[in-house]
Amino acid sequence: MKLSQTVALRLSLVAALVLALWSVFFHIAVLDEVRDETDDSLEDYSELLIIRYLSGQPMPTKSSGSNNQYFLREVTADFAARQAVLTYEDRNVFIAEKGENEPARVLTTLFRTTDGRHMQLEVSTPSIDKGDLRWAIFRWLLFLYLTLMTTVVLCNYWVIRRGLKPLYKLLEWLKSYRLGKENKPLENATDVSEFQLLNNVMSDAIERSEMLFRQQKEFVGNASHEMQTPLAVACGRLEMLLNDDTLQEEQAHEVFKTLKTLQRLSQMNRALLLLSKIDGGQFVETADVNLQETIEHTLPDFRTAYAHMHIQVNTLYLGCTIWSMHPALADTLLQNLIKNAYVHNHADGEIDIVLQENSLCISNTGSPEALDSESIFTRFHHAPDKAESTGLGLSIAQAICRNQGLRLRYEFKNGKHAFIVSKT
């Protein structure tokens, strides 16, 4: 869930709780106000009747044909002592003229006459049906509640969305940014000081990352390049030394092992230099590469080198085999994947190469168990029985695929290890 949606939702939940509590208090306040006004009217009516009765004036008609009526009767002293002087209650009053009960607010008053008699006056006035009133208030409050909540949610989301627009713009810029490549400058004008500070901080961080990336790329490239010449010179001198007839067999064996170590170091140095160039984005040109022709051109060298293993290679070409890639990278990718299939195979094994319009699958026999798909593409990872390997072949293949917009994945199916290159 986006930040704007999360904030809007939380504000809306708070507003919903506040409105719900306000609705309850409003409902109670309305009923209390109606009750107070009715009670005041009953008190005035009761006081008027008591004054007229005590002064001997004629009393009004007990009922006017509605539920606005009164009843006056004499009670005993014991009864009067047990009752409150004033009692309010809501009840249904029978209206003789209508022949039915009607809701009314009733006030019961006890008073004494001048001759010491105890009198009970009961006056009633029309009252609103509390059930109907509660239902009416509930309906209108629910309508008001839904209207306000819809308005609050939409307004909150609109305001927050506009307020966070600079943040979303910055995130989109960071998402599309690629180190070492040409990127659009950050154009994120805002009047909010916090967003201005965030823009400045991110721009400074990106600038430092670019500087470190350039320094690292230059260091790796220069170091690999400078190391290559001394390594080549050392290998050449050792080869000359091996041709010396005066060299003893044991000494020649040690020189040969040293030469192999330097050759492996030279190979690793070239691989690291290639990785540095790929990561540095130095291969940007693309062309139409016929992968079928490249595969057929690459296979003979490997067949010759691994002829002693008697590995059978099966090729299948389906559909268009022309891909848009950097020619040198396409050649390196195929060489690394095919070499990997040979190196990690066994005698009398098989290699299947299936090339389609949108995918290339190179599978081989070998270990009976699946490989760790998360670690095989990491740099310097190699099988325990392949200590002479640099562990960079699949890393280079993965880097090439990323550079060319391709996807490289590993699968173990039908007892074979398959490396699949597909267009994304």
Secondary structure, DSSP 8 states (H G I E B T S, - for coil): --HHHHHHHHHHHHHHHHHHHHHHHHHHHHHHHHHHHHHHHHHHHHHHHHHHHHTT-----SB-SSS-EEEEEEE-HHHHHHS-SEEEEEEEEEETTTTEEEEEEEEEEEEE-TTS-EEEEEEEEE---HHHHHHHHHHHHHHHHHHHHHHHHHHHHHHHHHHTHHHHHHHHHHHH--TTS---------S-HHHHHHHHHHHHHHHHHHHHHHHHHHHHHHHHHHHHHHHHHHHHHHHHHHT-TTS-HHHHHHHHHHHHHHHHHHHHHHHHHHHHHHHTT-----EEEEHHHHHHHHHHHHHHHTGGGT-EEEEEE-S--EEEE-HHHHHHHHHHHHHHHHHT--TT-EEEEEE-SSEEEEEE---SS---TTTTTSTT---TT-TTS-S-HHHHHHHHHHHTTEEEEEEEETTEEEEEEEE-
